[in-house]
Amino acid sequence: MNKNLLWRSFAMLIVATFLVTACAPAATSTPAPTVAPTSAPAPTTAPTTAPTSAAAPTTAPTSGAAPTAAPTAAPTPTVAVAPTVAATGAASGTPITIGEILVGPHNDTGWSQATYEGLQYVQSKLPGTKLIYIDNAFNYQGTTPAQLAEQLLAQGANVIVFNSDSFMDDSNTFAAAHPTIPVIMLSGDQNWAEGQDYKNIPNMIDIMGQMEYMKEIAGCAAALTTQTGKIGFLGPLINPETRRLASSAFLGAEYCWTKVLNKNASDLSFDVTWIGNWFNVPGQTLDPTQVADQFFNSGHDVVISGIDTTEALQEAKKMTDNGMKVFAIPYDYHAACDVAPSVCLGVPYFNWGPALLTNIKAIQDGTWKPHFEWNPPDWAHFNNPDYGAVGFNEGPALTAANKATLDKFISDLAGGLDLWTGPITLQDGTVYVQAGVAATPQQIWYLPQLLKGMTGASK
Amino acid sequence: MLQKQTSRWVNLGFQFLAILVALAFTTLLLVLSGAPPIQAYKELILGAFGSIDNVSNVLIAWAPLLITTAGLLVTFAAGLWNIGIEGQITLGAIFTTWVLRSFENSSLSPTMIIILSIVAGMFGGMLWASLVGVLKTFGGVNEIFGGLGLNFIASTLVLYLIYGPWRRPGVASLSGTEIFPNRLWLPSISNLGISPWAFALGILGILIIYFFLRGTYIGLKLKAIGKNIRSAHTLGIPTWQYMMLSFMICGLFAGLTGALQVTNVYHRLLPYITSGYGFLGLLVAMLINYQAIWVAPITLFYVALNVGSVQLPIALKLDSNLSGVLQGFLVLFVLLMEGVRQKLTRKV
């Protein structure tokens, strides 16, 4: 009897635990002011597939990169059209309902919010377009992201956008299971004919922005600001994308340290710590807050963030409030500096709107083709939301002198300065790009290691 | 006789009441959060059964939960709380992944590799469960604490493997190991992902447990231990051996769950590979008062809630965890009503 009571109370305890965990907020997210409600609940009885239009003509395999109008250096904009063309797409003029699967919260002041607002931009330019979404896609235990996308179809979505490299496998699975639905994969390379992971998926568009330039600017701002010569890079997980972006930041820092400030390369430390994911998952990743603190407590006075969320900035603010003089550079979202302007040197951000608009329009018109695009900044309209795939918003913490220097650096980049020109040496000492030679887009995209001069794991 | 029938109706009445109260509380919560309750329930149902894709997704998730819960009935029968079930599922997934990785490029036929990997997964789960048994029998560690500890070790192990030796080439990421090629997926109905094999294993699993507990000598002995371990011992039942056996059987089922998560759901190893089915299974087992006959329908209901609740954030901007609240409320009130009933009927 006594034992029975014990069990019963234990059962209650478990149930109570479930309730507590169930009621807890889904994920830590910083509320952002800018998020407008998306759309009225769509009619739930909508058919799950988009009407299939007449088959688009099959184009001959175009092999090369067809450069779109871009003024400057590598990484060159690469738009490769895959050999086969999908016989699909919403019929001309069909109202589009975009369904987005997000890796983080839609209001994370970072990567996910940038993609979400990119789609809101499309909505504002294409009246009648609906936008539905599921964020924190990995919080749905027992349901894969591909299955989540099917729930969006059930609500009438006829275009699916996957917003993270973490969905690479799931976007492939989903695209194969739903050949009539155009799938947009942000940061993907599965449909890059010249890429290493070419899968030739007939209903997929890969979109990425050439963030490398903006990371170079971030690195330069860090180098101009640091007094200790120690820059920390708060890295997410390790993959080719994060290696090339961390390395771009390093190239920018090294350039401004040596060429602009005329200091010794050996006096600059650039230290990378990876947390293991795009954002903090308690118990499964390193805690970015702690990593940022460790950087600041070990003499790094600027931390460049490569993760989706803004911990580095928040910690810099905290440290500054406690009397330290430290700074941070967030990532992804144009207004990320607003989290803590007083310590923000600037933010390299994605401007997804224009590229998404072009592609969604093409899907609506039935003229779209599966392809890969890696879009450049538009230097002539720098930081104009209607142009370019990436930008850099300078932060209030940048001094006037450094701002002037940074502006000069930006105009040099616009004028053709290419930091991905050899000699480029990998961390293990291997020469990766010979002196005087510009790295190819593939060499940049698939960078196998961090560069010489950086500390931190390469794989 | 008549009295027995009456009390049965009273029982049912109390359970029905419990469900009503749970629904009422969930509805209240919906109203408090400013959501239209009727539409929320409608979205839930549509999310689970509104399209072939969704039905298929419910069925995909059903098999693992069904199997886990079936396994848990065995330990419950012996009066044991196998909290370590999550770790056992994890070890099943690890062993399955291990075999798939090891034989991926061998000359063995894919069918053979899949079968081997599932068997390995079952073995892995059994191994981890028997550790709980050993700790209890020889170390005097209560299975609840032993299980919790082993859960922790299992999840650490899975993270180590994903970030360490089994990471994708050049990648270190939480997003798991490299996805296995299609030929190493449990064969499924094209484009739907639901595998008749997983489905059959689920049904088979619960049938086996049903007959095992009901009609076999071993099953009855386990029940005797569960009812009263002292008298079972006095009657000559070797108690610790049987308890060990029940852990091993449950671990076998948990391992199979992990194997299905890898071969039929995710096709790779992930940090959250259990999908929480171990704890959900415990919850279901409590809800149905450990009666095998109810496992299939109630687990189906629970996974339908899980899958259907995805519509809540899409359509109503509600947290999908609301379905978890309903799931919890159901168990809570069924147990509560059971207590109330006992109190009331005793007085009468």
Interface residues (C-beta under 8 A of the other chain):
Chain A: W7 R8 F10 A11 M12 I14 V15 A16 F18 L19 T21 A22 C23 A24 P25 A26 P37 P41 A42 T44 T48 I132 Y133 I134 D135 F138 N139 Y140 Q141 G142 T143 T144 Q147 L148 E150 Q151 L152 L153 A154 Q155 D165 S166 D169 A176 A177 H178 L237 I238 N239 P240 W274 G276 N277 V281 G283 Q284 T285 P448 A457 K459
Chain B: Q39 K42 E43 L46 G47 G50 S51 D53 N54 N57 I60 A61 P64 L65 W81 I144 S155 L159 Y163 R167 R168 P169 G170 V171 A172 S173 L174 S175 I179 N191 L192 G193 V265 Y266 H267 R268 P271 Y272 S275 G276 Y277 F279 L282 L283 M286 V303 N306 V307 V310 Q311 P313 I314 A315 L316 K317 D319 S320 N321 L322 G324 V325 Q327 G328 F329 V331 L332 L335 G339
